[in-house]
Amino acid sequence: MTTKVKRYIPYLVYDAIQKLNFRNKEHLYIICDMINRVSIFKKEETNYSNNFIDVPSYYFRDIITKYSSYDDAITLLKENKIILCDNIYSKNSGKSLGYKFDDKYISKLISVEIDSKPLSKKIINNKNTRNNLVADSYKPAKEYFLNTFGIDYESALRYIDGWYDSSILSLNSLLCSDNFHKEWIKIVNKYNQLIMSISAINDNYLFFKKNQTNGRIDTNLTSLKGELKQFIVKENLYQIDIINSQPFILTLLLNSLLCSDNLIDKKELIRYTEWTSAGIFYERFEQEYFNKTSKVLNRKQIKNIMFCIFYSKNTSYLKEKNIFKTIFPTIMKWINEQKKDKHNEFAIKLQKIESKICIDIICDELNKENIKYYTIHDAWLIDEKDIKQTEKIIYKMFYKHFYRRPELKIEKIKK
């Protein structure tokens, strides 16, 4: 017997669909759910504005297998202006068509059960197939995650509802402002993303898959917002993080190139390495940013700036990049050279190094020691009793493969 599955769509979209003369309305639910789901689990919409989300056509085709069926459903949704399409597609650059809901349909999500047994079976089988594609070397972590990961749904729901109510109240000052509707959309979109994240876990729609592009392991946990970790049902859970991870990974890459590449100034690289290896990179850059702009930023803002510097197009965020350039001119020049043709390839390069050491090497050692863990790219969630051994393994593997070690932050996941 096939278990019914739930899909999640904005309630105004649901109301609009009921008025349409279309035989397979469950196809419409699946398409609308997918637009939401991709934005969450691929983290394509972190600003929560109503932006276009790229959805490859095979995402729809994997469930609604007949081309004419999902094409008819998408066409109907577009013709009725329930969803909008950017009509930008490029096979060479890997750009899929982008979709979003019309602003007037932005609303809280509701769950809809899929009654069709073939559709339900297809959704479940697709999830299981993706989970089974993971190599045997990741099997201990996968089995542990799929069998034990859960969330206190009711407590998480109360938390999200409380956040939503206070956020809406904070909009009172903008009631007569042109920004009111934009900010309201952001609040609703964030609420929906939080709700869908915990609902997927509560529905046992757990996934564990290897990202073929960057080597990372993607799960419900890696897409779960930090404030919701407190509702993970496991007790005595601690998180071990690599401090200033991405700048530190760049350190490993730059030092490995030093012997064959004279583009990086050695004194500059030594200073950069000292900052990252001591785990103080964001703090030092925060001070430099203040010295040059007189603007006070917190650590999270500085971290976001660094992601913009490292991963955006060379023509974007020029003010921030110029500040970085005054501190590390040859490193900035080298980074720009890496992003000259396809800017996202540099991010992928760093993520592959991170995945190699954190997933392929360190997780393999944890498996050998029979340490149970959940992984979040550059961090591990473990039981309190395994802290010392896990810390030892992380340091040992970094020294063995890169002759240097990162600084770690260890914190309890507080309930």
C-alpha positions as MATLAB code, in Angstrom:
seq = 'MTTKVKRYIPYLVYDAIQKLNFRNKEHLYIICDMINRVSIFKKEETNYSNNFIDVPSYYFRDIITKYSSYDDAITLLKENKIILCDNIYSKNSGKSLGYKFDDKYISKLISVEIDSKPLSKKIINNKNTRNNLVADSYKPAKEYFLNTFGIDYESALRYIDGWYDSSILSLNSLLCSDNFHKEWIKIVNKYNQLIMSISAINDNYLFFKKNQTNGRIDTNLTSLKGELKQFIVKENLYQIDIINSQPFILTLLLNSLLCSDNLIDKKELIRYTEWTSAGIFYERFEQEYFNKTSKVLNRKQIKNIMFCIFYSKNTSYLKEKNIFKTIFPTIMKWINEQKKDKHNEFAIKLQKIESKICIDIICDELNKENIKYYTIHDAWLIDEKDIKQTEKIIYKMFYKHFYRRPELKIEKIKK';
ca = [
       0.000    0.000    0.000;
       1.415    3.368   -1.045;
       1.533    6.003    1.679;
      -0.106    9.258    0.695;
       2.320   12.134    0.400;
       1.757   15.799    1.111;
       2.623   18.735   -1.097;
       2.729   22.335    0.131;
       1.365   25.347   -1.738;
       0.286   28.910   -0.813;
      -3.374   28.896    0.224;
      -4.232   31.681   -2.261;
      -2.744   29.526   -5.009;
      -4.861   26.605   -3.794;
      -8.010   28.762   -3.918;
      -7.163   29.920   -7.438;
      -6.562   26.351   -8.628;
      -9.997   25.290   -7.401;
     -11.539   27.751   -9.857;
      -9.655   26.340  -12.844;
     -11.207   23.856  -15.224;
      -8.386   21.313  -15.235;
      -8.757   17.562  -14.831;
      -5.433   16.750  -13.124;
      -5.265   19.371  -10.399;
      -2.760   17.273   -8.480;
      -0.289   18.021  -11.287;
      -0.770   21.717  -10.504;
      -0.129   21.087   -6.799;
       3.073   19.193   -7.581;
       4.415   21.944   -9.841;
       3.639   24.700   -7.325;
       5.160   22.649   -4.507;
       8.317   22.097   -6.548;
       8.889   25.827   -7.011;
       8.818   26.238   -3.220;
      10.805   23.091   -2.529;
      13.699   23.956   -4.849;
      14.134   27.392   -3.275;
      14.504   25.791    0.161;
      16.547   22.682   -0.389;
      18.891   24.250   -2.954;
      19.057   27.517   -0.985;
      18.463   29.522   -4.142;
      16.405   32.207   -2.400;
      18.124   33.407    0.760;
      16.875   37.004    0.636;
      13.230   35.823    0.705;
      12.225   38.337   -1.961;
       9.906   36.962   -4.614;
      12.632   36.138   -7.107;
      12.681   33.632   -9.952;
      13.838   30.131   -8.988;
      15.534   27.964  -11.617;
      13.769   24.596  -11.844;
      15.119   22.036  -14.355;
      12.304   20.472  -16.369;
      13.298   16.953  -15.311;
      12.312   17.829  -11.729;
       8.714   17.941  -12.935;
       9.171   15.089  -15.415;
      10.467   12.754  -12.690;
       6.986   12.831  -11.143;
       4.633   13.777  -13.983;
       6.276   11.510  -16.515;
       4.242   12.427  -19.585;
       5.625   15.595  -21.217;
       2.277   16.879  -22.437;
       0.801   16.500  -18.936;
       3.288   18.665  -17.050;
       3.620   21.057  -19.994;
      -0.166   21.556  -20.037;
      -0.156   22.130  -16.267;
       2.661   24.706  -16.390;
       1.061   26.438  -19.374;
      -2.253   26.714  -17.529;
      -0.581   28.166  -14.410;
       1.278   30.714  -16.566;
      -1.771   31.661  -18.627;
      -3.704   32.371  -15.441;
      -0.715   34.314  -14.092;
      -0.523   32.176  -10.972;
       3.133   31.509  -11.737;
       5.464   33.673  -13.807;
       8.396   32.475  -15.909;
      11.578   34.399  -16.755;
      11.786   32.620  -20.156;
      15.582   32.501  -19.855;
      17.124   29.162  -20.734;
      20.677   28.250  -21.701;
      21.911   24.691  -22.062;
      25.534   25.840  -22.360;
      25.537   27.780  -19.104;
      23.246   25.349  -17.284;
      20.491   27.930  -16.873;
      17.033   26.392  -16.465;
      13.788   28.297  -16.798;
      13.020   30.317  -13.692;
       9.618   30.394  -11.989;
       7.972   32.339   -9.195;
       4.460   33.024   -7.910;
       2.751   36.260   -8.833;
       2.993   38.647   -5.870;
      -0.758   38.607   -5.307;
      -0.656   34.856   -4.554;
       2.072   35.044   -1.911;
       0.499   33.550    1.239;
       1.083   30.966    3.933;
       1.505   27.362    2.821;
      -1.115   24.699    3.318;
      -0.621   20.951    2.918;
      -2.457   19.043    0.197;
      -2.580   15.242    0.120;
      -1.895   13.569   -3.206;
      -4.649   11.008   -3.695;
      -3.257    9.534   -6.897;
      -1.434    6.314   -6.012;
       0.846    6.435   -9.102;
       1.906   10.020   -8.296;
       2.455    9.246   -4.601;
       4.430    6.152   -5.486;
       6.544    8.104   -7.962;
       7.403   10.798   -5.388;
       8.391    8.195   -2.772;
      10.346    6.062   -5.245;
      12.252    9.094   -6.538;
      13.287    9.999   -3.004;
      14.392    6.440   -2.236;
      16.255    6.141   -5.536;
      18.229    9.329   -4.867;
      19.099    8.115   -1.373;
      20.237    4.758   -2.751;
      22.578    6.419   -5.247;
      24.945    7.373   -2.406;
      28.173    5.351   -2.493;
      28.804    2.605    0.073;
      31.486    4.710    1.771;
      28.736    7.062    3.001;
      26.389    4.267    4.042;
      26.996    4.485    7.838;
      26.217    8.213    7.913;
      23.265    7.800    5.555;
      21.664    4.964    7.501;
      22.155    6.790   10.803;
      20.580    9.950    9.396;
      17.603    8.286    7.716;
      16.870    6.098   10.750;
      17.323    8.596   13.581;
      16.900   12.174   12.390;
      13.726   13.843   13.563;
      12.317   17.116   14.812;
       9.963   18.227   17.580;
       7.420   19.487   15.077;
       4.915   21.061   17.472;
       7.575   23.023   19.364;
       9.225   24.135   16.120;
       5.838   25.194   14.747;
       5.122   27.307   17.842;
       8.529   28.935   17.481;
       7.954   29.756   13.793;
       4.437   31.081   14.459;
       5.815   33.285   17.226;
       8.534   34.604   14.938;
       5.946   35.330   12.235;
       3.613   37.222   14.585;
       6.387   39.412   15.985;
       7.783   40.062   12.489;
       4.372   41.170   11.187;
       3.947   43.455   14.215;
       7.303   45.051   13.445;
       5.914   46.128   10.053;
       3.537   48.618   11.711;
       6.085   51.380   11.270;
       6.072   50.729    7.510;
       2.286   50.726    6.994;
       2.371   53.913    4.920;
       5.658   53.076    3.230;
       6.306   51.776   -0.277;
       8.491   49.096    1.324;
       5.643   47.574    3.347;
       4.546   45.030    0.731;
       8.127   44.023   -0.136;
       8.950   43.406    3.518;
       5.673   41.560    4.057;
       6.519   39.229    1.142;
       9.936   38.519    2.669;
       8.368   37.593    6.013;
       5.806   35.270    4.417;
       8.434   33.634    2.200;
      10.764   33.018    5.144;
       7.843   31.634    7.163;
       6.998   29.258    4.310;
      10.578   28.074    3.977;
      10.805   27.352    7.699;
       7.455   25.542    7.653;
       8.345   23.407    4.648;
      11.715   22.453    6.174;
      10.190   21.080    9.376;
       7.202   19.596    7.535;
       9.449   17.556    5.233;
      11.167   16.071    8.286;
       7.862   15.501   10.063;
       6.493   13.767    6.946;
       9.593   11.523    6.957;
      10.569   12.991    3.596;
      14.247   12.614    4.479;
      16.925   12.791    1.816;
      20.660   12.077    1.903;
      22.464   12.598   -1.369;
      25.897   13.388   -2.737;
      26.070   16.601   -4.728;
      27.842   15.648   -7.953;
      28.953   19.227   -8.601;
      30.741   20.116   -5.369;
      31.010   16.770   -3.565;
      28.980   17.884   -0.557;
      26.390   15.746    1.214;
      22.968   17.429    1.056;
      20.318   16.511    3.616;
      17.320   18.017    5.379;
      19.782   19.130    8.048;
      22.069   21.043    5.687;
      19.072   23.104    4.542;
      17.654   23.569    8.059;
      17.987   27.100    9.424;
      20.267   27.422   12.444;
      17.506   28.593   14.773;
      15.596   25.347   14.164;
      18.430   23.014   15.217;
      17.288   23.365   18.812;
      14.257   21.243   17.895;
      16.230   18.211   16.679;
      14.949   15.388   18.867;
      18.351   13.949   19.815;
      19.692   14.780   23.300;
      23.239   15.826   24.295;
      23.980   16.952   20.748;
      27.040   19.114   20.137;
      28.133   20.903   16.963;
      31.781   21.073   15.947;
      32.440   23.810   13.388;
      35.520   24.843   11.458;
      35.932   28.532   12.273;
      36.048   30.863    9.220;
      35.798   27.737    7.092;
      35.760   29.136    3.543;
      38.630   31.604    4.092;
      40.567   28.738    5.713;
      39.878   26.389    2.783;
      41.215   29.126    0.490;
      44.356   29.127    2.651;
      44.851   25.444    1.908;
      44.428   26.040   -1.813;
      46.739   29.066   -1.944;
      49.499   27.376    0.030;
      49.325   24.300   -2.190;
      49.885   26.548   -5.223;
      52.713   28.593   -3.743;
      55.515   26.404   -5.075;
      54.363   26.620   -8.687;
      52.564   29.963   -8.765;
      54.357   33.275   -8.294;
      51.215   35.372   -8.565;
      50.697   35.517   -4.783;
      52.944   37.705   -2.663;
      54.514   35.494    0.030;
      54.298   38.019    2.877;
      50.686   38.668    1.996;
      49.923   34.965    2.007;
      51.635   34.530    5.385;
      49.425   37.267    6.889;
      46.295   35.776    5.339;
      47.253   32.311    6.594;
      47.868   33.623   10.124;
      44.388   35.181   10.194;
      42.575   32.061    8.998;
      44.609   29.467   10.911;
      44.052   31.347   14.163;
      40.288   31.483   13.470;
      40.229   35.294   13.601;
      39.783   36.122    9.926;
      36.299   37.649   10.205;
      37.273   39.678   13.273;
      40.395   41.091   11.584;
      38.537   41.909    8.397;
      35.753   43.520   10.455;
      38.332   45.860   12.009;
      39.859   46.685    8.614;
      36.395   47.347    7.204;
      35.664   49.747   10.059;
      39.002   51.520    9.630;
      38.257   52.186    5.964;
      34.516   52.922    6.131;
      33.779   53.854    9.798;
      30.881   51.413    9.498;
      30.301   48.884   12.279;
      29.246   45.414   11.082;
      28.625   42.228   13.038;
      30.294   38.899   12.336;
      27.396   37.584   10.270;
      27.463   40.668    8.029;
      31.210   40.323    7.546;
      30.771   36.653    6.697;
      28.179   37.550    4.054;
      30.537   40.157    2.604;
      33.257   37.534    2.291;
      30.922   35.229    0.412;
      30.166   38.116   -1.966;
      33.880   38.782   -2.455;
      34.731   35.151   -3.074;
      31.751   33.992   -5.105;
      30.066   36.856   -6.948;
      30.831   38.061  -10.451;
      33.920   40.248  -10.732;
      31.726   43.231  -11.593;
      29.597   42.933   -8.426;
      30.199   44.252   -4.878;
      33.113   46.395   -6.040;
      33.225   48.477   -2.840;
      33.711   45.392   -0.659;
      36.220   43.881   -3.075;
      38.255   47.082   -3.160;
      38.552   46.981    0.633;
      39.719   43.352    0.470;
      42.096   44.368   -2.316;
      43.773   47.028   -0.160;
      44.614   44.302    2.391;
      45.348   41.362    0.074;
      45.956   42.795   -3.427;
      47.594   39.767   -5.075;
      45.108   37.336   -3.529;
      42.215   39.472   -4.799;
      43.795   39.568   -8.239;
      44.223   35.780   -8.209;
      40.587   35.248   -7.114;
      39.323   37.521   -9.909;
      41.369   35.542  -12.401;
      39.713   32.314  -11.211;
      36.253   33.834  -11.767;
      36.978   35.538  -15.071;
      35.062   33.107  -17.296;
      32.559   31.348  -14.993;
      32.411   32.963  -11.579;
      30.730   29.976   -9.884;
      33.630   27.628  -10.679;
      35.753   29.183   -7.935;
      33.099   28.427   -5.304;
      32.867   24.861   -6.585;
      36.658   24.491   -6.385;
      36.700   25.493   -2.706;
      33.682   23.323   -1.906;
      35.359   20.306   -3.507;
      38.406   20.754   -1.278;
      36.134   21.129    1.745;
      34.177   18.002    0.784;
      37.306   15.945    0.187;
      38.705   16.569    3.654;
      35.476   16.959    5.678;
      33.318   14.293    4.028;
      35.545   11.784    2.269;
      38.436   11.753    4.753;
      37.234   12.861    8.196;
      33.832   11.163    8.023;
      35.554    7.962    6.912;
      37.721    8.113   10.048;
      34.667    8.751   12.218;
      33.049    5.666   10.685;
      36.118    3.568   11.533;
      35.855    4.706   15.150;
      32.104    3.940   15.132;
      31.290    7.545   16.010;
      27.712    8.472   15.099;
      27.280   11.898   13.542;
      25.212   14.180   11.353;
      27.230   16.207    8.873;
      26.705   19.809    7.709;
      29.400   20.343    5.056;
      32.134   21.800    7.318;
      30.594   20.813   10.652;
      29.537   17.721   12.566;
      26.744   17.103   15.077;
      27.816   14.453   17.576;
      27.053   13.061   21.008;
      28.799   14.685   23.972;
      30.823   11.533   24.714;
      32.458   11.671   21.248;
      33.700   15.287   21.361;
      37.341   14.639   22.256;
      37.808   11.788   19.792;
      36.130   13.712   16.962;
      38.246   16.787   17.652;
      41.377   14.619   17.614;
      40.428   13.058   14.271;
      39.727   16.442   12.641;
      43.095   17.869   13.715;
      44.970   14.714   12.726;
      43.482   14.522    9.222;
      44.083   18.188    8.444;
      47.722   17.882    9.559;
      48.175   14.688    7.575;
      46.837   16.076    4.301;
      47.561   19.818    4.509;
      50.254   20.205    7.226;
      48.083   22.699    9.095;
      44.904   22.598   11.142;
      41.867   24.864   11.548;
      40.481   26.293   14.746;
      37.272   24.630   15.914;
      34.178   25.905   17.699;
      32.284   23.414   19.865;
      28.803   24.292   21.062;
      25.922   22.382   22.561;
      22.672   22.391   20.615;
      20.489   24.004   23.270;
      16.886   22.968   23.535;
];
